[in-house]
Amino acid sequence: MMKKLVSIGLIGLLSGTMLTACSNSQNNSSSSSTEKTTTVKKNSKLTATNMNTKKQTAITIAYAGEKYPNIWKKTFKQAQNNTVTVRLHNRKDFSYMQNGSDVAYEIATVNGDKYFYYTKNDPTIFFYHKNKEVGSSDIKMMIKYLNNHNDGNKVNKIIKNVKVVDERKTASKN
């Protein structure tokens, strides 16, 4: 009889221990799955659709800032948090601009950056700084490059900060 009581006691003790262990294991696995959950901020992917002067300018600033950091990086950083004015001029008013269509785009930030220009001859954008062409790129290649570098959110911030001023001279009606 004593052996039966000891056996039943041992079985009861082991059963209780196992139930407690299983219960703790479930609690630990649910808490560890919560610990593994992280917030991933999705980056905006840029596309060539709905291209306008603001979007084109923002893409140009971001790409030039990445590709020509010694020249455009400061403008790229300032443009993300400050107003950027893009002034449209007649390209023929700038003798050094040999490439692009009839429009020259002048980029200026509130902190006084100047001498940054670009022209375009779809789909190519030509970058200028201080009366000199510094490079060019296809707009789709620029977008691909920026997406690969996760710059979509930065470009979208710049788009919101771009102000367009058309200063082109129109032909007189005399």
Secondary structure, DSSP 8 states (H G I E B T S, - for coil): -HHHHHHHHHHHHHHHHHHHHHHHHHHHHHHHHHHH-----------STT--HHHHHHHHHHHHHHH-HHHHHHHHHHHTTS-EEEEEEEGGG-TT--SSSSEEEEEEETT----EEEEEETTEEEEEETTEEEEEEEHHHHHHHHHHTT-HHHHHHHHHHEEEEE--------
